[in-house]
Amino acid sequence: MNNSKQLNIGILMYGVGHHQAAWLEDDSSINEFTTIEYYEDLAKIAERGKFDAVFFADSQAFPADSATKLPASYFDPVVALTAMSKVTDNVGLVSTISGTFNNPFTSARQLLTLQHITKGRMGWNLVTSMTDREAQNHSIPELPERAVRYKKADEFAEVMNKLFESWSIESYNPDKENNTITKNKNIQPFNHNGENFQVKGPLTLPLRKEGKPVAMQAGASKEGVALAAKYADAVYSVSWNLRQANVYREKLNQAIKESRRPDNYIKVFPGLVTYVGKTKEEAQEKKAKLDNLLSIDTALNQLEFFIQQDTKSWKLDEKVPKLPPVEEFKGPVGRYQTVLEIIEDRNPTVRELLGYLNAGGGHLTLVGTPEEIVDELERWMNEGVADGFNLMPPTLPGSLEDFVDLVIPEMQKRGIFRRDYNGETFREMLELDKY
């Protein structure tokens, strides 16, 4: 079977896996994940599978419930990706950058340096951060309101682009006869003077022919989608089912029409959790084994973070109490909307809801054979709601290896995924110049 459309596949690195009980398995990588060699090996597995990218989320605070929860990112993502870049040749490398806490000059310099080192394999995911604990590590008593954070993020992205584009490699032109190294008239301050940032510019290094690092975004709120429409090349999304994925795609398309780039196309990569087996029963056993290791208290702590309310009085085997509409919610909108979607979809008990959220927090979760899983991926692609997926393996490296060894060959057989890398840069792999 040959399909003219092809999917992009990336992986979201997270500890020893996205299932909260992954570290409790007898063969877990819990004693290795504090070494850079662990992440280097994961990047090499992803590259063996011809993945488009490896991606780090980030939280700039140690978890409050650290006795049972790993840090969102053990290493600084930019530094870790630098090491990973030296053991890979093709896979894209995406770091999360907080517009709430980071300095745009430092961030742009780091990312463009890596763009030079990797010859065009870099991307960055702009976020506004999520918790007061993070704010308190940056001399801020509490996280600013969402509207304030996104207004700052908008200016952050604007300054980042000014810095990336402040001068190009063509202006680096050593001329010994005329005693000049650069064409100075092409390298001028841009003097940004905004509400949050005052940056003279230019950057200390030029933009290469490979172009800017690919711009990603992951916000699901109205402000987040508007920010993506204005600046992003691609977005990470949270979709439990096709209905939610369609709503998100329509919301993004409308925001694009209302933006300064009304004819732009932004790729959408929903999160994807997979339990793969040679039989359906084998896949179900893998999920059940992990679910049975998870403590109820740990699962409830995650739910409380997603819905921003106390669940201690909830009865595990009764239906989930009615939750406020998303318009009244003050926390991270994407995950909250997904919880509401699961409740509407399945009318679960509290215990059943915890089971759905165990790995990945409510992203598309597929349990089955390679053929069954690829059927659904292809369906989402043909519906126009997914240009690719951001894999969130329940265990690492095990679930990643399952996907590479079992799912990727089935995708290749159907002609919806590359058999080899089709470009030298991350931008080329995503075929962004087609849009």
C-alpha positions as CSV (number, residue, x, y, z in Angstrom):
1,M,0.0,0.0,0.0
2,N,1.3,3.4,-0.9
3,N,0.1,6.6,0.7
4,S,1.1,10.1,-0.5
5,K,0.8,11.4,3.1
6,Q,3.5,10.6,5.6
7,L,3.5,11.0,9.4
8,N,6.2,12.7,11.5
9,I,7.1,10.9,14.7
10,G,8.9,12.4,17.7
11,I,9.4,11.2,21.3
12,L,8.9,13.1,24.5
13,M,11.7,12.1,26.9
14,Y,10.5,11.7,30.4
15,G,12.3,9.9,33.2
16,V,12.0,6.1,32.8
17,G,8.7,6.3,31.1
18,H,5.4,8.2,31.1
19,H,3.5,5.7,33.2
20,Q,3.7,6.8,36.8
21,A,4.7,3.3,37.9
22,A,7.3,2.7,35.3
23,W,10.1,3.1,37.8
24,L,8.7,0.3,40.0
25,E,9.1,-2.5,37.3
26,D,11.8,-5.0,38.1
27,D,13.7,-4.1,35.0
28,S,13.2,-0.4,35.1
29,S,15.9,2.1,34.2
30,I,15.6,4.0,37.5
31,N,19.3,3.6,38.4
32,E,20.4,4.7,34.9
33,F,18.2,7.7,34.1
34,T,20.6,10.0,36.1
35,T,23.3,9.4,33.6
36,I,23.7,11.2,30.2
37,E,24.5,7.9,28.6
38,Y,20.9,6.8,29.3
39,Y,19.5,9.7,27.2
40,E,22.2,9.3,24.6
41,D,21.0,5.7,24.2
42,L,17.4,6.7,23.9
43,A,18.3,9.2,21.2
44,K,20.1,6.5,19.3
45,I,17.1,4.2,19.5
46,A,14.9,7.0,18.2
47,E,17.3,7.6,15.3
48,R,17.3,3.9,14.5
49,G,13.6,4.2,14.1
50,K,14.1,7.3,11.8
51,F,12.2,9.5,14.2
52,D,11.9,13.2,13.4
53,A,12.8,14.4,16.9
54,V,13.6,13.8,20.5
55,F,12.0,16.4,22.8
56,F,12.4,17.4,26.4
57,A,9.6,19.0,28.4
58,D,10.8,20.9,31.4
59,S,9.8,22.1,34.9
60,Q,12.1,24.4,36.7
61,A,11.2,23.1,40.2
62,F,11.9,19.9,42.1
63,P,8.5,18.1,42.6
64,A,6.8,18.6,45.9
65,D,6.0,14.9,46.0
66,S,9.5,13.9,45.2
67,A,9.4,10.7,47.3
68,T,7.3,9.1,44.5
69,K,7.7,11.4,41.5
70,L,10.7,12.0,39.3
71,P,11.7,15.5,38.2
72,A,10.2,16.4,34.8
73,S,13.7,16.8,33.5
74,Y,16.6,15.6,35.5
75,F,19.2,17.5,33.4
76,D,18.9,20.9,31.8
77,P,17.4,20.1,28.4
78,V,19.7,22.4,26.4
79,V,22.8,20.9,28.0
80,A,21.5,17.3,27.7
81,L,20.6,17.8,24.0
82,T,24.1,19.1,23.4
83,A,25.5,15.8,24.5
84,M,22.9,13.8,22.6
85,S,23.7,15.8,19.4
86,K,27.2,14.3,19.4
87,V,26.0,10.7,19.3
88,T,23.4,11.2,16.6
89,D,23.5,12.4,13.0
90,N,20.0,13.0,11.8
91,V,17.3,13.1,14.5
92,G,15.9,16.6,15.4
93,L,16.5,17.9,18.9
94,V,13.8,20.0,20.7
95,S,14.2,21.8,24.0
96,T,11.5,23.4,26.0
97,I,12.1,27.1,26.8
98,S,10.1,29.1,29.3
99,G,9.2,32.6,28.2
100,T,8.2,33.3,31.8
101,F,11.6,32.8,33.3
102,N,14.2,32.7,30.6
103,N,16.3,35.5,29.1
104,P,15.7,35.7,25.4
105,F,19.3,36.7,24.5
106,T,20.8,33.7,26.5
107,S,18.2,31.3,25.0
108,A,18.6,32.5,21.4
109,R,22.4,32.3,21.8
110,Q,22.3,28.7,23.1
111,L,19.8,27.5,20.5
112,L,21.6,29.1,17.6
113,T,24.9,27.8,18.8
114,L,23.4,24.3,18.8
115,Q,21.9,25.0,15.4
116,H,25.5,25.6,14.2
117,I,26.9,22.5,16.0
118,T,24.1,20.2,14.7
119,K,24.0,21.8,11.2
120,G,20.3,22.6,11.5
121,R,18.7,19.9,13.8
122,M,17.4,22.2,16.5
123,G,13.9,23.1,17.6
124,W,12.5,24.9,20.6
125,N,9.1,24.6,22.4
126,L,7.9,27.9,23.9
127,V,6.0,27.5,27.2
128,T,4.8,29.8,30.0
129,S,5.4,27.3,32.8
130,M,2.8,25.9,35.2
131,T,3.5,26.2,38.9
132,D,4.2,28.6,41.7
133,R,7.1,26.4,42.8
134,E,8.9,27.2,39.5
135,A,8.2,30.9,40.0
136,Q,9.7,30.8,43.5
137,N,13.0,29.6,42.0
138,H,13.1,32.8,39.9
139,S,12.5,35.4,42.6
140,I,8.7,35.5,41.9
141,P,6.3,34.7,44.8
142,E,3.7,33.1,42.5
143,L,3.1,32.3,38.8
144,P,1.6,35.4,37.0
145,E,-1.9,35.1,35.6
146,R,-2.2,33.3,32.3
147,A,-2.9,36.4,30.3
148,V,0.2,38.1,31.7
149,R,2.4,35.1,31.0
150,Y,1.2,34.8,27.4
151,K,1.7,38.5,26.8
152,K,5.3,38.1,28.0
153,A,5.7,35.0,25.9
154,D,4.6,36.9,22.8
155,E,7.3,39.5,23.4
156,F,9.8,36.7,24.2
157,A,9.1,35.0,20.8
158,E,9.3,38.4,19.0
159,V,12.7,39.1,20.5
160,M,14.0,35.6,19.9
161,N,13.2,35.9,16.2
162,K,14.9,39.3,16.1
163,L,18.0,37.8,17.6
164,F,18.0,34.7,15.3
165,E,17.7,36.9,12.3
166,S,19.9,39.8,13.4
167,W,22.6,38.9,11.0
168,S,23.5,36.1,8.6
169,I,26.6,34.0,7.8
170,E,27.0,36.0,4.5
171,S,28.1,39.0,6.6
172,Y,31.0,37.0,8.0
173,N,33.5,37.8,5.3
174,P,37.1,37.9,6.4
175,D,39.1,40.2,4.0
176,K,42.7,40.4,4.9
177,E,43.5,42.9,2.2
178,N,41.0,45.4,3.4
179,N,41.5,44.5,7.1
180,T,37.8,43.6,7.7
181,I,36.2,40.5,9.2
182,T,32.5,41.3,8.9
183,K,30.3,43.5,6.8
184,N,29.4,45.8,9.7
185,K,26.7,47.7,7.8
186,N,24.7,44.4,7.8
187,I,25.1,43.8,11.6
188,Q,23.3,46.5,13.4
189,P,21.5,46.8,16.8
190,F,17.7,46.4,16.6
191,N,17.1,48.1,19.9
192,H,14.1,46.3,21.2
193,N,12.5,48.3,24.0
194,G,9.4,46.4,25.2
195,E,7.3,46.0,28.4
196,N,9.3,43.0,29.6
197,F,12.6,43.0,27.6
198,Q,15.1,45.6,26.6
199,V,17.5,44.0,24.1
200,K,19.9,46.0,22.0
201,G,21.2,43.2,19.8
202,P,22.5,41.8,17.5
203,L,23.3,38.2,18.5
204,T,27.0,37.2,18.8
205,L,26.7,34.6,16.0
206,P,25.0,34.6,12.6
207,L,22.1,32.7,11.2
208,R,23.4,29.9,9.0
209,K,21.9,28.7,5.7
210,E,19.9,26.0,7.6
211,G,17.7,28.8,9.0
212,K,16.2,29.3,12.5
213,P,15.5,26.5,14.9
214,V,12.1,25.1,14.3
215,A,9.5,26.9,16.6
216,M,7.1,24.6,18.5
217,Q,4.3,25.5,20.9
218,A,2.1,23.5,23.3
219,G,-0.5,25.8,24.8
220,A,-4.2,24.7,24.5
221,S,-5.8,27.8,26.0
222,K,-7.1,30.6,23.8
223,E,-3.9,32.6,24.5
224,G,-1.7,29.5,23.8
225,V,-3.4,28.8,20.4
226,A,-3.1,32.5,19.4
227,L,0.6,32.5,20.3
228,A,1.1,29.3,18.2
229,A,-0.8,30.9,15.2
230,K,1.5,33.9,15.4
231,Y,4.9,32.2,15.8
232,A,4.9,28.4,15.6
233,D,5.9,26.0,12.8
234,A,4.3,23.0,14.6
235,V,2.4,22.4,17.8
236,Y,2.2,19.6,20.4
237,S,-1.4,19.0,21.4
238,V,-3.4,17.0,23.9
239,S,-6.3,14.9,22.4
240,W,-7.9,11.9,24.0
241,N,-10.1,11.2,21.0
242,L,-10.9,12.3,17.4
243,R,-13.6,14.7,18.6
244,Q,-11.2,16.6,20.8
245,A,-8.5,16.5,18.0
246,N,-11.0,18.0,15.5
247,V,-12.0,20.7,17.9
248,Y,-8.3,21.6,18.5
249,R,-7.5,21.6,14.7
250,E,-10.5,23.9,14.0
251,K,-9.5,26.2,16.9
252,L,-6.0,26.5,15.5
253,N,-7.1,27.0,12.0
254,Q,-9.4,29.9,13.1
255,A,-6.6,31.5,15.1
256,I,-4.3,31.3,12.0
257,K,-6.9,33.0,9.9
258,E,-7.1,35.8,12.5
259,S,-3.3,36.1,12.7
260,R,-0.7,38.0,10.7
261,R,0.0,34.7,8.9
262,P,-3.5,33.9,7.6
263,D,-2.3,31.6,4.8
264,N,0.1,29.6,7.0
265,Y,-0.2,25.9,7.8
266,I,1.0,24.7,11.2
267,K,1.6,21.0,11.8
268,V,-0.1,19.3,14.7
269,F,1.5,16.5,16.7
270,P,-0.9,15.0,19.3
271,G,0.6,13.1,22.2
272,L,0.5,9.3,21.8
273,V,0.8,6.5,24.4
274,T,1.2,3.0,23.0
275,Y,1.2,-0.5,24.5
276,V,2.3,-2.8,21.7
277,G,2.2,-6.5,21.5
278,K,2.3,-9.2,18.9
279,T,-1.3,-10.0,20.1
280,K,-3.9,-7.8,21.6
281,E,-3.7,-9.8,24.8
282,E,0.0,-9.3,25.1
283,A,-0.4,-5.5,24.8
284,Q,-3.2,-5.5,27.4
285,E,-1.0,-7.5,29.8
286,K,1.7,-4.9,29.5
287,K,-0.7,-2.2,30.5
288,A,-2.3,-4.2,33.3
289,K,1.1,-5.0,34.8
290,L,2.0,-1.3,35.0
291,D,-1.4,-0.2,36.3
292,N,-1.3,-2.8,39.1
293,L,2.0,-1.3,40.4
294,L,0.6,2.2,40.8
295,S,-0.5,3.4,44.2
296,I,-3.9,5.2,44.4
297,D,-2.4,8.1,46.3
298,T,0.1,8.8,43.5
299,A,-2.6,8.7,40.9
300,L,-4.8,11.0,42.9
301,N,-2.0,13.5,43.3
302,Q,-1.7,13.7,39.5
303,L,-5.4,14.1,39.1
304,E,-5.5,16.9,41.7
305,F,-2.8,18.7,39.7
306,F,-4.7,18.4,36.5
307,I,-8.0,19.6,38.0
308,Q,-6.6,22.0,40.7
309,Q,-8.9,20.7,43.5
310,D,-8.9,18.3,46.4
311,T,-10.1,14.8,45.7
312,K,-9.7,13.3,49.2
313,S,-13.4,13.0,49.8
314,W,-14.1,11.3,46.4
315,K,-15.2,7.7,46.5
316,L,-13.0,5.5,44.2
317,D,-15.9,3.3,42.9
318,E,-18.4,6.1,42.4
319,K,-18.8,8.3,39.4
320,V,-16.6,11.4,39.1
321,P,-18.2,14.5,40.7
322,K,-19.3,17.2,38.4
323,L,-16.4,19.6,37.5
324,P,-16.5,23.3,36.5
325,P,-16.6,24.1,32.8
326,V,-13.2,24.8,31.2
327,E,-14.0,28.5,30.9
328,E,-13.9,28.8,34.7
329,F,-10.6,26.8,35.1
330,K,-7.5,28.8,36.0
331,G,-4.8,26.1,35.6
332,P,-3.3,24.3,32.5
333,V,-6.2,24.1,30.1
334,G,-5.1,21.3,27.8
335,R,-5.0,18.6,30.5
336,Y,-8.2,19.8,32.2
337,Q,-10.1,19.8,28.9
338,T,-8.9,16.2,28.4
339,V,-10.2,15.1,31.8
340,L,-13.6,16.6,30.9
341,E,-13.5,14.8,27.6
342,I,-12.7,11.4,29.2
343,I,-15.6,12.0,31.7
344,E,-18.0,12.8,28.9
345,D,-16.7,10.0,26.7
346,R,-16.7,7.2,29.3
347,N,-18.7,8.4,32.3
348,P,-16.1,6.7,34.5
349,T,-15.8,6.0,38.2
350,V,-12.9,7.8,39.9
351,R,-10.9,4.6,39.8
352,E,-11.5,4.2,36.1
353,L,-10.5,7.8,35.4
354,L,-7.2,7.3,37.3
355,G,-6.6,4.3,35.0
356,Y,-7.1,6.4,31.9
357,L,-4.7,9.1,33.2
358,N,-1.9,6.7,34.4
359,A,0.4,7.2,31.4
360,G,0.6,10.6,29.7
361,G,-2.3,12.2,31.5
362,G,-5.1,11.5,28.9
363,H,-3.4,11.7,25.5
364,L,-4.4,9.3,22.8
365,T,-3.8,5.8,24.2
366,L,-3.7,2.8,22.0
367,V,-3.4,-0.8,23.2
368,G,-3.0,-3.5,20.6
369,T,-1.0,-5.1,17.8
370,P,1.1,-3.0,15.4
371,E,-1.7,-3.3,12.8
372,E,-4.4,-2.1,15.1
373,I,-2.3,0.9,16.3
374,V,-1.3,2.0,12.8
375,D,-4.9,1.7,11.7
376,E,-5.8,4.4,14.2
377,L,-2.7,6.6,13.4
378,E,-3.7,6.5,9.8
379,R,-7.2,7.4,10.6
380,W,-6.2,10.5,12.5
381,M,-3.9,11.4,9.6
382,N,-6.6,11.0,7.0
383,E,-9.0,13.0,9.2
384,G,-6.6,15.9,8.9
385,V,-6.2,16.3,12.7
386,A,-2.6,14.8,13.0
387,D,0.4,15.5,10.8
388,G,2.4,13.2,13.2
389,F,2.5,12.2,16.8
390,N,4.6,12.9,19.8
391,L,5.3,9.5,21.3
392,M,5.0,9.2,25.1
393,P,6.3,5.7,25.9
394,P,4.9,4.2,29.1
395,T,8.3,2.7,29.9
396,L,11.8,3.7,28.7
397,P,13.5,2.2,26.8
398,G,11.1,-0.8,26.6
399,S,8.0,0.9,25.0
400,L,10.2,3.0,22.7
401,E,11.9,-0.2,21.4
402,D,8.5,-1.8,21.0
403,F,7.4,1.1,18.8
404,V,10.6,1.1,16.8
405,D,10.7,-2.6,16.2
406,L,7.0,-3.3,15.7
407,V,5.0,-0.1,14.8
408,I,7.5,1.7,12.6
409,P,7.9,-1.3,10.1
410,E,4.1,-1.5,9.8
411,M,3.9,2.3,9.1
412,Q,6.7,1.9,6.5
413,K,4.9,-1.1,4.9
414,R,1.9,1.2,4.4
415,G,4.0,4.0,3.0
416,I,3.0,6.5,5.7
417,F,6.5,6.8,7.3
418,R,10.0,7.2,5.8
419,R,12.4,4.3,5.4
420,D,15.3,6.7,5.6
421,Y,15.9,10.3,6.5
422,N,14.7,12.7,3.8
423,G,16.7,15.8,4.7
424,E,19.7,17.1,6.5
425,T,17.9,19.5,8.8
426,F,14.9,19.3,11.2
427,R,13.1,21.8,9.1
428,E,13.6,19.7,5.9
429,M,12.4,16.5,7.7
430,L,9.2,18.2,8.7
431,E,8.9,19.6,5.1
432,L,8.0,23.0,6.5
433,D,8.9,24.7,3.2
434,K,6.0,23.0,1.5
435,Y,3.5,25.1,3.4
